[in-house]
Amino acid sequence: MNGVLKFSSLFLGIAVGAGIFSFVILNESKKLENKYEVRINDQIIIAEMVKTEKEREKGLSGRDSLGVNEGMLFNFPQNEQVVFWMKGMKFPIDIVWIRDGVVLGYIERVDPQIGVSEEKLEKYVSPEPVNQVLELSAGRAKQMRLFVGARVTAKPIIH
């Protein structure tokens, strides 16, 4: 009887451990589902992919910061002239305009304009129609030695 109890306890412990492990792995995988590896000038940025209109409107607003190797990548279904603003932003960023995997332009150290009313916020317009925009922490474009014409690749971290 004692052997059966030990075996049952061992089996229960393994089952609980496997369940916890599965939960942690699935939870971490969920966090990476919407993340992309963006490569520019042999530098890697882990970017959150933004696809929907609602996600585009929110962007990075409300967040306290963005890591040095983190970003937000906005995908547009077709090439279009896009306008960005700093509504609800708490920190400065660099904005990179991209079309078909090529940097068309960028703006460094965009001020969050804290305290400026919504109607007076500055608008940042892409120099040409684009199909992607990458937001980086302020100063990252310079650190990466970003230039117009640089190649950009983006692939999902989890396929």
DSSP file (Angstrom, degrees, kcal/mol; ACC not computed):
  #  RESIDUE AA STRUCTURE BP1 BP2  ACC     N-H-->O    O-->H-N    N-H-->O    O-->H-N    TCO  KAPPA ALPHA  PHI   PSI    X-CA   Y-CA   Z-CA
    1    1 A M     >        0   0    0      0, 0.0     4,-2.1     0, 0.0     5,-0.2   0.000 360.0 360.0 360.0 -39.8    0.0    0.0    0.0
    2    2 A N  H  >  +     0   0    0      1,-0.2     4,-2.2     2,-0.2     5,-0.2   0.867 360.0  52.5 -62.4 -37.9    2.8    2.4    0.9
    3    3 A G  H  > S+     0   0    0      2,-0.2     4,-2.5     1,-0.2    -1,-0.2   0.877 108.3  50.4 -65.6 -39.2    4.4    1.8   -2.6
    4    4 A V  H  > S+     0   0    0      2,-0.2     4,-2.7     1,-0.2    -2,-0.2   0.900 110.6  49.7 -65.6 -41.0    1.1    2.7   -4.3
    5    5 A L  H  X S+     0   0    0     -4,-2.1     4,-2.5     2,-0.2    -2,-0.2   0.910 111.9  47.7 -64.5 -43.1    0.8    5.9   -2.3
    6    6 A K  H  X S+     0   0    0     -4,-2.2     4,-2.7     2,-0.2    -2,-0.2   0.922 113.4  48.1 -62.8 -44.1    4.4    6.9   -3.2
    7    7 A F  H  X S+     0   0    0     -4,-2.5     4,-2.9     2,-0.2    -2,-0.2   0.914 112.1  49.1 -63.6 -42.7    3.7    6.1   -6.8
    8    8 A S  H  X S+     0   0    0     -4,-2.7     4,-2.6     2,-0.2    -2,-0.2   0.905 112.4  48.0 -62.9 -42.2    0.5    8.1   -6.7
    9    9 A S  H  X S+     0   0    0     -4,-2.5     4,-2.5     2,-0.2    -2,-0.2   0.914 113.4  47.5 -64.8 -43.0    2.2   11.1   -5.1
   10   10 A L  H  X S+     0   0    0     -4,-2.7     4,-2.5     2,-0.2    -2,-0.2   0.928 113.4  48.0 -62.5 -46.2    5.0   10.9   -7.6
   11   11 A F  H  X S+     0   0    0     -4,-2.9     4,-2.5     1,-0.2    -2,-0.2   0.914 112.6  48.5 -61.8 -44.2    2.6   10.7  -10.5
   12   12 A L  H  X S+     0   0    0     -4,-2.6     4,-2.6     2,-0.2     5,-0.2   0.903 111.2  50.9 -62.9 -42.0    0.5   13.6   -9.1
   13   13 A G  H  X S+     0   0    0     -4,-2.5     4,-2.5     2,-0.2    -2,-0.2   0.905 111.6  47.1 -62.5 -42.2    3.7   15.7   -8.7
   14   14 A I  H  X S+     0   0    0     -4,-2.5     4,-2.7     2,-0.2     5,-0.2   0.917 112.6  49.7 -65.2 -43.5    4.8   15.0  -12.2
   15   15 A A  H  X S+     0   0    0     -4,-2.5     4,-2.2     2,-0.2    -2,-0.2   0.918 113.1  45.5 -62.8 -45.0    1.3   15.9  -13.6
   16   16 A V  H  X S+     0   0    0     -4,-2.6     4,-2.5     2,-0.2     5,-0.2   0.925 113.8  49.8 -65.0 -44.4    1.2   19.2  -11.6
   17   17 A G  H  X S+     0   0    0     -4,-2.5     4,-2.7    -5,-0.2    -2,-0.2   0.913 111.2  48.6 -60.2 -43.8    4.7   20.1  -12.7
   18   18 A A  H  X S+     0   0    0     -4,-2.7     4,-2.6     1,-0.2    -1,-0.2   0.886 111.0  51.5 -64.4 -38.5    4.0   19.4  -16.3
   19   19 A G  H  X S+     0   0    0     -4,-2.2     4,-2.2    -5,-0.2    -2,-0.2   0.921 111.9  45.3 -64.3 -44.1    0.8   21.4  -16.1
   20   20 A I  H  X S+     0   0    0     -4,-2.5     4,-2.5     2,-0.2    -2,-0.2   0.929 113.6  50.2 -64.5 -45.4    2.6   24.4  -14.6
   21   21 A F  H  X S+     0   0    0     -4,-2.7     4,-2.6     1,-0.2    -2,-0.2   0.919 111.2  48.9 -58.9 -45.4    5.4   24.1  -17.2
   22   22 A S  H  X S+     0   0    0     -4,-2.6     4,-2.8     1,-0.2     5,-0.2   0.905 110.6  50.8 -61.7 -42.7    2.9   23.9  -20.0
   23   23 A F  H  X S+     0   0    0     -4,-2.2     4,-2.5     2,-0.2    -2,-0.2   0.929 112.2  46.4 -60.8 -46.6    1.1   27.0  -18.7
   24   24 A V  H  X S+     0   0    0     -4,-2.5     4,-2.5     2,-0.2    -2,-0.2   0.932 114.7  46.6 -63.3 -46.7    4.3   29.0  -18.5
   25   25 A I  H  X S+     0   0    0     -4,-2.6     4,-2.5     1,-0.2    -2,-0.2   0.926 114.6  46.5 -63.2 -45.7    5.5   28.0  -21.9
   26   26 A L  H  X S+     0   0    0     -4,-2.8     4,-2.1     2,-0.2    -1,-0.2   0.893 112.6  50.8 -63.8 -39.4    2.1   28.7  -23.5
   27   27 A N  H  X S+     0   0    0     -4,-2.5     4,-1.5    -5,-0.2    -2,-0.2   0.917 112.3  46.0 -64.5 -43.8    1.9   32.0  -21.8
   28   28 A E  H  X S+     0   0    0     -4,-2.5     4,-1.2     1,-0.2    -2,-0.2   0.895 111.3  52.8 -66.2 -39.6    5.4   33.0  -22.9
   29   29 A S  H  X S+     0   0    0     -4,-2.5     4,-0.9     1,-0.2     3,-0.3   0.886 105.4  55.2 -61.9 -38.9    4.6   31.9  -26.5
   30   30 A K  H >< S+     0   0    0     -4,-2.1     3,-0.6     1,-0.2     4,-0.4   0.887 104.6  53.5 -61.1 -39.7    1.5   34.0  -26.5
   31   31 A K  H 3< S+     0   0    0     -4,-1.5     3,-0.3     1,-0.2    -1,-0.2   0.819 112.2  44.9 -64.4 -30.8    3.7   37.1  -25.6
   32   32 A L  H >< S+     0   0    0     -4,-1.2     3,-1.8    -3,-0.3   126,-0.5   0.561  87.6  91.5 -90.2  -9.7    5.9   36.4  -28.6
   33   33 A E  T << S+     0   0    0     -4,-0.9    -1,-0.2    -3,-0.6   125,-0.2   0.848  94.8  36.1 -54.5 -39.7    3.0   35.7  -31.1
   34   34 A N  T 3  S+     0   0    0     -4,-0.4    15,-3.1    -3,-0.3     2,-0.3   0.187  97.1 107.9-102.0  14.3    2.8   39.3  -32.2
   35   35 A K  E <   -A   48   0A   0     -3,-1.8   122,-2.4    13,-0.2   123,-0.5  -0.753  48.3-164.6-100.0 142.1    6.6   40.0  -32.0
   36   36 A Y  E     -AB  47 156A   0     11,-3.2    11,-2.9    -2,-0.3     2,-0.7  -0.934  21.6-129.4-123.9 146.1    8.8   40.4  -35.1
   37   37 A E  E     -AB  46 155A   0    118,-3.2   118,-1.8    -2,-0.4     2,-0.5  -0.866  29.4-166.4 -91.2 114.6   12.6   40.4  -35.5
   38   38 A V  E     -AB  45 154A   0      7,-3.2     7,-2.8    -2,-0.7     2,-0.5  -0.912   0.6-161.8-107.1 125.3   13.4   43.5  -37.5
   39   39 A R  E     +AB  44 153A   0    114,-2.7   114,-1.8    -2,-0.5     2,-0.4  -0.928  18.1 161.7-112.7 126.8   16.9   43.7  -39.0
   40   40 A I  E >  S-AB  43 152A   0      3,-2.0     3,-1.9    -2,-0.5   112,-0.1  -0.977  74.9 -12.1-140.2 126.7   18.4   47.0  -40.1
   41   41 A N  T 3  S-     0   0    0    110,-0.6     3,-0.1    -2,-0.4   111,-0.1   0.890 127.3 -56.2  51.0  45.6   22.2   47.5  -40.7
   42   42 A D  T 3  S+     0   0    0      1,-0.2     2,-0.4     0, 0.0    -1,-0.3   0.680 113.4 122.9  59.7  19.5   22.9   44.1  -38.9
   43   43 A Q  E <   -A   40   0A   0     -3,-1.9    -3,-2.0   101,-0.1     2,-0.5  -0.864  54.0-142.3-106.7 145.8   21.1   45.4  -35.8
   44   44 A I  E     -A   39   0A   0     -2,-0.4     2,-0.4    -5,-0.2    -5,-0.2  -0.935  15.5-175.3-114.1 129.3   18.1   43.5  -34.4
   45   45 A I  E     -A   38   0A   0     -7,-2.8    -7,-3.2    -2,-0.5     2,-0.8  -0.974  20.4-142.0-116.6 133.3   15.0   45.1  -33.0
   46   46 A I  E     -Ac  37  70A   0     23,-3.0    25,-1.6    -2,-0.4     2,-0.4  -0.873  33.2-173.1 -94.8 111.8   12.3   43.1  -31.4
   47   47 A A  E     -Ac  36  71A   0    -11,-2.9   -11,-3.2    -2,-0.8     2,-0.5  -0.854  27.9-128.9-115.7 141.1    9.2   44.9  -32.5
   48   48 A E  E     -Ac  35  72A   0     23,-2.2    25,-2.7    -2,-0.4     2,-0.4  -0.742  33.6-128.9 -80.1 127.4    5.5   44.5  -31.6
   49   49 A M  E     - c   0  73A   0    -15,-3.1     2,-0.5    -2,-0.5    25,-0.2  -0.668  18.1-160.2 -85.4 130.7    3.5   44.2  -34.9
   50   50 A V  E     + c   0  74A   0     23,-3.2    25,-2.5    -2,-0.4     3,-0.0  -0.950  25.5 152.9-111.4 122.4    0.6   46.6  -35.2
   51   51 A K        +     0   0    0     -2,-0.5     2,-0.2    23,-0.2    -1,-0.1   0.699  47.0  69.7-121.1 -32.5   -2.0   45.5  -37.8
   52   52 A T  S  > S-     0   0    0      1,-0.1     4,-2.3    24,-0.1     5,-0.1  -0.516  78.6-119.1 -96.0 161.1   -5.4   46.8  -37.0
   53   53 A E  H  > S+     0   0    0      1,-0.2     4,-2.4     2,-0.2     5,-0.2   0.888 115.7  52.8 -60.3 -40.9   -6.8   50.4  -37.0
   54   54 A K  H  > S+     0   0    0      1,-0.2     4,-1.7     2,-0.2    -1,-0.2   0.913 110.2  47.1 -64.1 -42.8   -7.5   50.2  -33.3
   55   55 A E  H  > S+     0   0    0      1,-0.2     4,-3.0     2,-0.2    -1,-0.2   0.883 110.9  53.2 -64.9 -38.4   -3.9   49.1  -32.5
   56   56 A R  H  < S+     0   0    0     -4,-2.3    -2,-0.2     1,-0.2    -1,-0.2   0.916 106.7  51.9 -62.5 -43.3   -2.6   51.9  -34.8
   57   57 A E  H  < S+     0   0    0     -4,-2.4    -1,-0.2     1,-0.2    -2,-0.2   0.891 115.8  40.6 -61.1 -40.3   -4.6   54.5  -32.9
   58   58 A K  H >< S+     0   0    0     -4,-1.7     3,-2.1    -5,-0.2    -2,-0.2   0.924  80.9 149.8 -76.0 -46.2   -3.2   53.3  -29.6
   59   59 A G  T 3< S-     0   0    0     -4,-3.0    -1,-0.1     1,-0.3    -2,-0.1  -0.195  79.4 -27.2  50.0-133.2    0.4   52.7  -30.7
   60   60 A L  T >  S+     0   0    0     -4,-0.1     3,-1.8    12,-0.1    -1,-0.3   0.352  98.8 133.7 -93.1   4.2    2.9   53.3  -27.9
   61   61 A S  T <   +     0   0    0     -3,-2.1    28,-0.2     1,-0.2    27,-0.1  -0.250  68.4  21.9 -60.1 142.3    0.6   55.8  -26.1
   62   62 A G  T 3  S+     0   0    0     26,-2.5    -1,-0.2     1,-0.3     2,-0.1   0.199  94.3 119.1  87.7 -15.9    0.3   55.3  -22.3
   63   63 A R    <   -     0   0    0     -3,-1.8    27,-0.5     1,-0.1    -1,-0.3  -0.484  60.2-141.8 -81.5 155.4    3.5   53.3  -22.0
   64   64 A D  S    S-     0   0    0      1,-0.2     2,-0.3    -2,-0.1    -1,-0.1   0.749  71.1 -20.4 -87.9 -25.7    6.3   54.5  -19.8
   65   65 A S        -     0   0    0     26,-0.1     2,-0.4    -5,-0.1    -1,-0.2  -0.972  49.3-127.8-167.5 176.9    9.2   53.6  -22.0
   66   66 A L        -     0   0    0     -2,-0.3    72,-0.1    -3,-0.1    70,-0.0  -0.988  34.4-115.8-140.9 130.8   10.6   51.4  -24.8
   67   67 A G    >   -     0   0    0     -2,-0.4     3,-1.8     1,-0.1    70,-0.4  -0.189  29.4-107.3 -66.1 160.6   13.8   49.3  -24.5
   68   68 A V  T 3  S+     0   0    0      1,-0.3    69,-0.3    68,-0.1    -1,-0.1   0.867 120.9  35.9 -56.5 -41.2   16.9   50.1  -26.6
   69   69 A N  T 3  S+     0   0    0     67,-0.1   -23,-3.0   -24,-0.1     2,-0.3   0.017 104.7  93.0-104.5  27.3   16.3   47.0  -28.8
   70   70 A E  E <   +c   46   0A   0     -3,-1.8    67,-0.6   -25,-0.2     2,-0.3  -0.800  45.2 156.3-115.1 159.6   12.5   47.2  -28.8
   71   71 A G  E     -cD  47 136A   0    -25,-1.6   -23,-2.2    -2,-0.3     2,-0.4  -0.957  37.9-113.1-162.5-179.9   10.2   48.9  -31.2
   72   72 A M  E     -cD  48 135A   0     63,-1.8    63,-2.8    -2,-0.3     2,-0.6  -0.997  25.1-157.4-129.2 126.2    6.7   49.0  -32.7
   73   73 A L  E     -cD  49 134A   0    -25,-2.7   -23,-3.2    -2,-0.4     2,-0.5  -0.916   3.4-157.7-109.8 119.2    6.2   48.0  -36.3
   74   74 A F  E     -cD  50 133A   0     59,-3.4    59,-1.7    -2,-0.6     2,-0.4  -0.846   7.7-160.1 -97.3 125.0    3.1   49.4  -38.1
   75   75 A N  E     - D   0 132A   0    -25,-2.5    57,-0.2    -2,-0.5   -19,-0.1  -0.886   3.0-164.5-106.0 134.8    2.0   47.4  -41.1
   76   76 A F  E     -     0   0A   0     55,-2.6   -24,-0.1    -2,-0.4   -25,-0.0  -0.954  23.9-131.0-118.1 139.3   -0.3   48.9  -43.8
   77   77 A P  E    S+     0   0A   0      0, 0.0     2,-0.3     0, 0.0    -1,-0.1   0.762  89.6   9.9 -62.9 -25.4   -2.1   46.8  -46.3
   78   78 A Q  E    S-     0   0A   0     52,-0.1     2,-0.2    -3,-0.0    52,-0.2  -0.953  98.0 -76.5-146.1 164.5   -0.9   49.0  -49.2
   79   79 A N  E     +     0   0A   0     -2,-0.3     2,-0.3    50,-0.1    52,-0.2  -0.466  63.5 156.6 -64.5 128.3    1.5   51.9  -49.8
   80   80 A E  E     - D   0 130A   0     50,-2.4    50,-2.8    -2,-0.2     2,-0.5  -0.994  50.5-102.6-151.9 153.9   -0.1   55.0  -48.4
   81   81 A Q        -     0   0    0     -2,-0.3     2,-0.3    48,-0.3    44,-0.0  -0.680  49.3-163.0 -74.1 123.6    0.9   58.5  -47.1
   82   82 A V        -     0   0    0     -2,-0.5    44,-2.5    46,-0.4     2,-0.4  -0.827  14.8-151.9-117.2 153.7    0.6   58.1  -43.3
   83   83 A V  E     -H  125   0B   0     -2,-0.3     2,-0.3    42,-0.2    42,-0.2  -0.986  13.3-172.8-124.9 129.2    0.4   60.7  -40.5
   84   84 A F  E     -H  124   0B   0     40,-2.9    40,-3.2    -2,-0.4     2,-0.3  -0.867   3.3-179.8-118.5 154.2    1.6   60.0  -37.0
   85   85 A W        -     0   0    0     -2,-0.3    38,-0.1    38,-0.2    -2,-0.0  -0.888  35.5-115.7-143.6 175.0    1.3   62.1  -33.9
   86   86 A M    >   +     0   0    0     36,-0.5     3,-2.2    -2,-0.3     2,-0.1  -0.047  47.5 160.8-107.9  30.3    2.4   61.8  -30.2
   87   87 A K  T 3  S-     0   0    0      1,-0.3   -26,-0.1    31,-0.1    -2,-0.1  -0.320  75.5  -1.7 -57.3 124.1   -1.0   61.6  -28.6
   88   88 A G  T 3  S+     0   0    0      1,-0.2   -26,-2.5   -27,-0.1    -1,-0.3   0.563  95.7 147.5  73.7   9.4   -0.7   60.1  -25.1
   89   89 A M    <   -     0   0    0     -3,-2.2    -1,-0.2    23,-0.3   -28,-0.1  -0.519  31.8-172.3 -80.8 146.5    3.0   59.6  -25.4
   90   90 A K        +     0   0    0    -27,-0.5    -1,-0.1   -30,-0.3   -26,-0.1   0.424  68.2  34.6-113.8  -4.2    5.3   59.9  -22.4
   91   91 A F  S    S-     0   0    0    -28,-0.1    -1,-0.1    21,-0.1     2,-0.1  -0.984  84.5 -98.3-150.3 155.2    8.7   59.6  -24.0
   92   92 A P        -     0   0    0      0, 0.0    46,-1.2     0, 0.0     2,-0.3  -0.374  40.4-175.2 -75.4 156.6   10.4   60.7  -27.2
   93   93 A I  E     -FE 110 137A   0     17,-1.3    17,-3.7    44,-0.2     2,-0.4  -0.907  27.1-118.4-141.3 167.9   10.9   58.2  -30.1
   94   94 A D  E     - E   0 136A   0     42,-2.2    42,-2.6    -2,-0.3     2,-0.5  -0.926  27.3-150.9-104.6 138.9   12.5   57.9  -33.6
   95   95 A I  E     -FE 107 135A   0     12,-2.5    12,-2.6    -2,-0.4     2,-0.5  -0.956   8.0-164.1-114.7 127.3   10.1   57.3  -36.5
   96   96 A V  E     -FE 106 134A   0     38,-2.7    38,-2.4    -2,-0.5     2,-0.5  -0.951   8.4-149.3-116.5 124.3   11.3   55.3  -39.5
   97   97 A W  E     -FE 105 133A   0      8,-2.8     7,-2.9    -2,-0.5     8,-1.2  -0.808  22.5-177.0 -93.7 126.7    9.3   55.4  -42.8
   98   98 A I  E     -FE 103 132A   0     34,-2.6    34,-2.0    -2,-0.5    33,-1.7  -0.971  16.0-177.1-131.0 137.0    9.7   52.1  -44.8
   99   99 A R  E >  S-F  102   0A   0      3,-2.4     3,-1.3    -2,-0.4    31,-0.1  -0.983  76.0 -19.5-133.8 126.5    8.4   50.9  -48.2
  100  100 A D  T 3  S-     0   0    0     -2,-0.4     3,-0.1     1,-0.3    -1,-0.1   0.854 128.6 -48.0  49.0  43.7    9.0   47.4  -49.5
  101  101 A G  T 3  S+     0   0    0      1,-0.2    51,-2.7    50,-0.1     2,-0.4   0.665 115.9 107.9  78.4  17.7   11.9   46.8  -47.1
  102  102 A V  E <  S-FG  99 151A   0     -3,-1.3    -3,-2.4    49,-0.2     2,-0.4  -0.994  71.1-120.2-130.8 133.4   13.7   50.1  -47.8
  103  103 A V  E     +F   98   0A   0     47,-2.4    46,-2.6    -2,-0.4    -5,-0.2  -0.574  27.3 179.9 -70.4 122.0   14.0   53.1  -45.4
  104  104 A L  E     -     0   0A   0     -7,-2.9     2,-0.3    -2,-0.4    -6,-0.2   0.655  63.0 -40.2 -94.7 -20.5   12.5   56.1  -47.2
  105  105 A G  E     -F   97   0A   0     -8,-1.2    -8,-2.8    42,-0.1    -1,-0.4  -0.948  53.7-149.4 172.8 171.9   13.2   58.6  -44.3
  106  106 A Y  E     -F   96   0A   0     -2,-0.3     2,-0.4   -10,-0.2   -10,-0.2  -0.987   9.5-141.2-160.6 158.2   13.2   59.0  -40.6
  107  107 A I  E     -F   95   0A   0    -12,-2.6   -12,-2.5    -2,-0.3     3,-0.3  -0.994  23.2-144.5-125.5 128.7   12.7   61.5  -37.9
  108  108 A E  E     +     0   0A   0     -2,-0.4   -14,-0.2   -14,-0.2    30,-0.1  -0.695  68.3   0.6 -98.5 146.8   14.9   61.5  -34.8
  109  109 A R  E    S-     0   0A   0     -2,-0.3     2,-0.4     1,-0.2   -15,-0.2   0.889  72.0-163.1  49.9  55.4   13.9   62.3  -31.2
  110  110 A V  E     -F   93   0A   0    -17,-3.7   -17,-1.3    -3,-0.3    -1,-0.2  -0.568  21.1-122.7 -70.1 122.5   10.3   63.2  -31.8
  111  111 A D        -     0   0    0     -2,-0.4   -25,-0.1   -19,-0.2   -22,-0.1  -0.434   5.2-138.2 -69.9 134.4    9.1   65.1  -28.7
  112  112 A P        -     0   0    0      0, 0.0   -23,-0.3     0, 0.0    -1,-0.1   0.640  26.6-142.2 -69.2 -12.2    6.1   63.6  -26.8
  113  113 A Q    >   -     0   0    0      1,-0.2     3,-2.0     2,-0.1   -25,-0.1   0.899  21.4-161.2  52.6  47.7    4.6   67.1  -26.4
  114  114 A I  T 3  S+     0   0    0      1,-0.3    -1,-0.2   -27,-0.1     3,-0.1  -0.378  71.9  18.5 -61.5 131.4    3.3   66.4  -23.0
  115  115 A G  T 3  S+     0   0    0      1,-0.3     2,-0.3    -2,-0.1    -1,-0.3   0.317  91.3 127.4  90.1  -7.7    0.7   68.9  -21.9
  116  116 A V    <   -     0   0    0     -3,-2.0    -1,-0.3     1,-0.1     5,-0.1  -0.669  66.5-110.4 -82.5 135.3   -0.1   70.0  -25.5
  117  117 A S    >>  -     0   0    0     -2,-0.3     3,-1.6     1,-0.1     4,-0.6  -0.279  26.7-111.6 -65.0 152.1   -3.8   69.8  -26.4
  118  118 A E  G >4 S+     0   0    0      1,-0.3     3,-1.0     2,-0.2    -1,-0.1   0.857 116.3  52.9 -52.8 -43.1   -4.8   67.2  -29.0
  119  119 A E  G 34 S+     0   0    0      1,-0.2    -1,-0.3     0, 0.0    -2,-0.1   0.688 110.7  48.4 -70.5 -16.8   -5.7   69.7  -31.7
  120  120 A K  G <4 S+     0   0    0     -3,-1.6    -1,-0.2     2,-0.1    -2,-0.2   0.423  80.8 121.7-102.6   0.5   -2.2   71.4  -31.3
  121  121 A L  S << S-     0   0    0     -3,-1.0     2,-0.1    -4,-0.6   -34,-0.0  -0.394  70.1-110.0 -64.2 138.3   -0.1   68.2  -31.5
  122  122 A E        -     0   0    0     -2,-0.1   -36,-0.5     1,-0.0     2,-0.4  -0.400  28.5-137.4 -68.0 144.9    2.4   68.3  -34.3
  123  123 A K        -     0   0    0    -38,-0.1     2,-0.6    -2,-0.1   -38,-0.2  -0.874   7.4-152.8-106.8 138.4    1.7   65.8  -37.2
  124  124 A Y  E     -H   84   0B   0    -40,-3.2   -40,-2.9    -2,-0.4     2,-0.4  -0.951  14.2-164.4-115.2 115.0    4.5   63.8  -38.7
  125  125 A V  E     -H   83   0B   0     -2,-0.6   -42,-0.2   -42,-0.2   -44,-0.0  -0.811  24.3-112.4-106.2 136.1    3.8   62.8  -42.4
  126  126 A S        -     0   0    0    -44,-2.5    -1,-0.0    -2,-0.4     4,-0.0  -0.360  23.9-127.3 -62.3 144.3    5.7   60.2  -44.3
  127  127 A P  S    S-     0   0    0      0, 0.0    -1,-0.1     0, 0.0   -46,-0.1   0.766  89.5  -1.7 -66.4 -23.9    7.9   61.6  -47.1
  128  128 A E  S    S-     0   0    0    -48,-0.1   -46,-0.4   -46,-0.1   -48,-0.1  -0.903 104.7 -60.5-150.4 171.5    6.2   59.3  -49.6
  129  129 A P        -     0   0    0      0, 0.0   -48,-0.3     0, 0.0     2,-0.3  -0.411  61.2-175.3 -59.6 138.9    3.6   56.5  -49.5
  130  130 A V  E     -D   80   0A   0    -50,-2.8   -50,-2.4   -52,-0.2   -31,-0.2  -0.874  33.3-155.4-131.7 162.8    4.9   53.7  -47.2
  131  131 A N  E    S+     0   0A   0    -33,-1.7   -55,-2.6    -2,-0.3     2,-0.3   0.391  82.6  34.1-118.1  -1.0    3.7   50.2  -46.1
  132  132 A Q  E     -DE  75  98A   0    -34,-2.0   -34,-2.6   -57,-0.2     2,-0.4  -0.995  55.6-168.5-149.1 150.6    5.5   50.1  -42.8
  133  133 A V  E     -DE  74  97A   0    -59,-1.7   -59,-3.4    -2,-0.3     2,-0.5  -0.996  10.7-158.3-135.5 134.2    6.5   52.5  -40.0
  134  134 A L  E     -DE  73  96A   0    -38,-2.4   -38,-2.7    -2,-0.4     2,-0.5  -0.959   2.2-158.7-115.6 125.7    8.9   51.5  -37.2
  135  135 A E  E     +DE  72  95A   0    -63,-2.8   -63,-1.8    -2,-0.5     2,-0.3  -0.893  17.8 178.4-102.5 132.2    9.0   53.4  -33.9
  136  136 A L  E     -DE  71  94A   0    -42,-2.6   -42,-2.2    -2,-0.5   -65,-0.1  -0.815  39.1 -83.2-125.9 163.8   12.2   53.1  -31.9
  137  137 A S  E >   - E   0  93A   0    -67,-0.6     3,-2.2   -70,-0.4     4,-0.3  -0.434  67.5 -83.1 -65.0 146.7   13.4   54.5  -28.6
  138  138 A A  T 3  S+     0   0    0    -46,-1.2    -1,-0.1     1,-0.3   -30,-0.1  -0.237 116.2  19.4 -56.8 132.0   14.8   58.1  -29.2
  139  139 A G  T 3> S+     0   0    0     -3,-0.1     4,-2.0   -46,-0.0    -1,-0.3   0.242  91.4 107.9  93.9 -12.4   18.4   58.1  -30.4
  140  140 A R  H <> S+     0   0    0     -3,-2.2     4,-2.2     1,-0.2     5,-0.2   0.871  72.5  58.6 -68.0 -36.1   18.3   54.5  -31.6
  141  141 A A  H  4>S+     0   0    0     -4,-0.3     5,-2.6     1,-0.2     4,-0.4   0.916 109.1  45.4 -58.9 -42.7   18.3   55.5  -35.3
  142  142 A K  H >45S+     0   0    0      1,-0.2     3,-1.3     3,-0.2    -1,-0.2   0.917 110.9  52.4 -67.1 -43.1   21.6   57.3  -34.8
  143  143 A Q  H 3<5S+     0   0    0     -4,-2.0    -1,-0.2     1,-0.3    -2,-0.2   0.852 110.8  48.5 -59.8 -34.7   23.1   54.4  -32.8
  144  144 A M  T 3<5S-     0   0    0     -4,-2.2    -1,-0.3    -5,-0.1    -2,-0.2   0.523 109.7-125.0 -81.8  -6.2   22.2   52.1  -35.7
  145  145 A R  T < 5 -     0   0    0     -3,-1.3    -3,-0.2    -4,-0.4    -2,-0.1   0.928  40.8-167.2  56.6  46.6   23.7   54.5  -38.2
  146  146 A L      < +     0   0    0     -5,-2.6     2,-0.3    -6,-0.1    -1,-0.1  -0.327  10.8 177.5 -64.8 144.2   20.4   54.5  -40.0
  147  147 A F    >   -     0   0    0     -3,-0.1     3,-2.1   -42,-0.1   -44,-0.2  -0.988  39.2 -91.1-146.9 154.6   20.3   56.0  -43.5
  148  148 A V  T 3  S+     0   0    0     -2,-0.3   -44,-0.2     1,-0.3     3,-0.1  -0.490 116.2  32.1 -64.3 129.9   17.8   56.5  -46.3
  149  149 A G  T 3  S+     0   0    0    -46,-2.6    -1,-0.3     1,-0.3   -45,-0.1   0.265  83.3 143.9 102.0  -9.6   18.0   53.4  -48.6
  150  150 A A    <   -     0   0    0     -3,-2.1   -47,-2.4   -47,-0.1    -1,-0.3  -0.346  53.2-115.9 -61.9 142.3   18.9   51.0  -45.7
  151  151 A R  B     -G  102   0A   0    -49,-0.2  -110,-0.6    -3,-0.1     2,-0.4  -0.598  29.6-164.3 -81.8 141.6   17.4   47.5  -46.2
  152  152 A V  E     -B   40   0A   0    -51,-2.7     2,-0.4    -2,-0.3  -112,-0.2  -0.994   6.8-175.3-128.2 129.4   14.9   46.4  -43.6
  153  153 A T  E     -B   39   0A   0   -114,-1.8  -114,-2.7    -2,-0.4     2,-0.4  -0.963   1.6-173.1-121.5 145.8   13.7   42.8  -43.0
  154  154 A A  E     +B   38   0A   0     -2,-0.4  -116,-0.2  -116,-0.2    -2,-0.0  -0.990   8.4 167.9-139.0 128.1   11.0   41.7  -40.6
  155  155 A K  E     -B   37   0A   0   -118,-1.8  -118,-3.2    -2,-0.4     4,-0.0  -0.995  40.1-100.0-139.3 146.7   10.0   38.2  -39.8
  156  156 A P  E     -B   36   0A   0      0, 0.0  -120,-0.3     0, 0.0     3,-0.1  -0.339  20.7-140.4 -63.6 143.3    7.8   36.8  -37.0
  157  157 A I  S    S+     0   0    0   -122,-2.4     2,-0.6  -125,-0.4  -121,-0.1   0.896  97.0  42.5 -69.9 -40.7    9.6   35.4  -34.0
  158  158 A I              0   0    0   -126,-0.5    -1,-0.2  -123,-0.5  -123,-0.0  -0.941 360.0 360.0-108.3 121.1    7.1   32.5  -33.8
  159  159 A H              0   0    0     -2,-0.6    -1,-0.1    -3,-0.1    -2,-0.0   0.437 360.0 360.0 -88.5 360.0    6.2   31.0  -37.2
